């Protein structure tokens, strides 16, 4: 085995470990965002007694946060597109939810 092959394999293993670390970090951050948003929606549900769109809102929050955080670490354009679409969908669902609370 040549020195060049050994160096290439060492760099590949470093890259895999680094990618795995950032992927796990992104999942942890998205999980924290998801948990905090679940708590906020539960409090709103207790105060205003509404159950229409909470699960859908949690889904969009989780999907948007996961995709945008993974885009930040991985630079995949597909994650960026899905994250932006999720934020737009979350905005639409949130507007409907806020209208149902105050009307």
Rosetta blueprint (number, residue, H / E / L):
1 X L
2 X L
3 X H
4 X H
5 X H
6 X H
7 X H
8 X H
9 X H
10 X H
11 X H
12 X H
13 X H
14 X H
15 X H
16 X H
17 X H
18 X H
19 X H
20 X H
21 X H
22 X H
23 X H
24 X H
25 X H
26 X H
27 X H
28 X H
29 X H
30 X H
31 X H
32 X H
33 X H
34 X H
35 X H
36 X H
37 X H
38 X H
39 X H
40 X H
41 X H
42 X H
43 X H
44 X H
45 X H
46 X H
47 X H
48 X H
49 X L
50 X L
51 X L
52 X L
53 X L
54 X H
55 X H
56 X H
57 X H
58 X H
59 X H
60 X H
61 X H
62 X H
63 X H
64 X H
65 X H
66 X H
67 X H
68 X H
69 X H
70 X H
71 X H
72 X H
73 X H
74 X H
75 X L
76 X L
77 X H
78 X H
79 X H
80 X H
81 X H
82 X H
83 X H
84 X H
85 X H
86 X H
87 X H
88 X H
89 X H
90 X H
91 X H
92 X H
93 X H
94 X H
95 X H
96 X H
97 X H
98 X H
99 X H
100 X H
101 X H
102 X H
103 X L
